[in-house]
């Protein structure tokens, strides 16, 4: 499948994009060191799926709209569909998904999802633009789901980095409680104490034995991932108010997932317009969602 990937390059980074799902498959530095998942099939073969038009799981994989019931799998359909290439240059590309017969069976709205990637020296800029081409307000959510290398390939042990020394450092203190996944992939009713100390999260594999850590009221819109004192990734996500952090316990990646949306809470059975995290986009309007990944020096 590698021959199908789109290649972008700057002086500091290289990126590979799969048109299936408009998914970022690889991000490497100037020395060709991989900054993303090894996609080991023993754990998870995903790389960075786009979550649209829902984030997370629906109760019984169904939602209700105006008295009708529709079926949709976890995280929506965008990640499973081919995007058309709209534009490509050496350092940028734009891909597009539009409503079709398959999407309307699950989601009865006319939409356009444009996904733009641009390399600007040591920064990968990603912008998803959702446009409502329907005649009524369109309920939706959007999220990013990139899996970054854990460990990153800098310093430390024989694999390149010291796993135990990796930290997530938020731009602001995050003292508030978090959410955890309950039965059937839904959001548990009760919040739980945060594992963040001040601005810092020291992830361990054991943290993810019960699935993702979820912030539904995040204060930060930027964080650092890696080992303090080594090159790290700065991840900026303006306008994205929620965050999931996840891995299959023991894997060689950590998913750092800015979201505008969330899974159904346990027991939710209302119209999708009333689902927590749902956005309503007026007809003919667009909304953009940004995520930037920058390789920063110590």
Phi, psi and omega in degrees: 000345185302328183291346180271351185285145173272136183249132175235152181210145168231187178291341186243338186222157168230142180230148175234131184240134175265122178299337174288106183083002186048051190258127173293118183259334185206144172219117183237155179272187185294339177263014177065029175272131186282131181256359181242184185302152171274359178048042179299120183296347175292342182241293185197131183265002177289163179237301181198062183296151174267136184256108182197139003268014173228160172245129179082199186254145171269151175300123183058021182057034180224152171223163182245138180216117178051041176086350178261157180243135180235150177256138177205135181284168180309135176069006175082189190256347187301323184291346183254003186244149177286137174261145175276141176280119182265320182203145175211133170232184184298328186239010181206157176206150176231129178238156189221138170237131178237157180304142176214186184300320180294317181289324182294333177294333180259335192208097193278054180227148172273121184221167168224133175239110176260132179239115183251134175240135178215131175263126178233090187052248185268015182238132167260119178258128178238130180226120174257127180241117179260128180239132176270110179258014180268179181258009180221159177302141188249117177278134180197168168228164177215144176208155170260151186218049184282143178253112181263152182300137172222097015271155167291157191275047183227125174070187165076224194275189186294339178273000176113329182215160180267107183303313186295338182272354181289143180223148162260124178243111180283159179287339181226159173300143180233071184279346187291158178293162179243177177247154175233160178282132175259210182294145174060028175077014182264166183278127180296152186290327186252133173292161179233158181300145181286145171275359180283134174252108186067250177255358195246132172246125175257095186289146172228157178299326183297333180300335189253009176295334177255030177081203193285157163267133187229127174253115178260002176214065186281136177275326185277154171232019179200151176204166174245141178234127177143197182263121176306134183093351175244166172305138182227170174258126170262126183244117181250136182216066179300139177082003179250106191274355183232162183211137169243141173234128191206151165204162163283121189310124179099352183286173183260034179212163169225122177276125177243108199239096173290134185231149161239077186146170187201163177294164173301138168290153175306129177089353182293133181216024183267183174297145184301334179297336181261005179290135177305135178087354180284137175256147176246117183256120181297158178304141176070004179259162180233156174221133182254146180232124188249142170215124179243138178238120183238130173276116185247144179280158178302000000 
